[in-house]
């Protein structure tokens, strides 16, 4: 990890980065809600380099977060010498039926747990990795960010995902090309009961596909049907008999009865279509 070295043509990005460091230093003793994704990893690295004198990363361990992602997050925090605490939080039973506002409920539950830690260690600020790109999508969790008094320095200084990836590469951060990911509950349709076994089934299926070389992948679970989404340019590769002859038996061994390929390919929020229609019509309910 290092301070980014940018080209003269990147003066605007350099100024944004300097503005971010200035903001981080002004926030006092701080905690970062750290998932191990691109945005929160960049925020943690920037806070260490700022430097923020008293800084702690907080990560939740929940059944619907992949264990391999947690392991990567722990390893990175150790590598840069960041104080890091993993908090095991049970599933909030109000989201067992996967309601439309699951993200709001989850983040509220999580931020409350994180604030308990901050109150214990007498830190002033809780930050998250929200960026400007997030504000244009269906993100009910943003309401929890506002209600729980969580600062979003990357959004406040105007960072986009592409800019963060560029800085991560310039800082030698291993996540610079990591595909965006979300919690495993997003692979299951809304208003469907979810179990810890569902999450493990999805996690193992996706991990198998990642090890087969499909780094951008989702396994959507519709009852006992697995619907695989990959980069549209790699659908034909996924459909090759030698690959499917490895994937199908493994997914069936996990409990899926049928395995299908989504011919549209990966699309973020593909299970949000119905709720987005309601949002655009002004009818969404929290």
Buried (B, 14 or more C-beta within 10 A) or exposed (E): BEEBEBEEEBEEBBEBBEBBBEBBBEBEBBBBBBBBBBBBBBBBBBBBBBEBEBBBBBBBBBBBBBEEBBEBBBEBBEEBEBEBBBBEBEBBEEBBEBBBBBBBBBBBBBBEBBBEBBEEEEBEBBBBBBBBBBEEEBBBBBBBBEEBEBBBBBBBBEBBBEBBBBBBEBBEBEBBEBBEBBBBBBBBBBEBEBEEEBBBBBBBBBBBBBEBEBBBBBBBBBEEEBBBBBBBEBBEEBEEEEBBEEBBEBBBEBBBEEBEBBEEBBEEEBBBEEBEEEBEEEEBEE
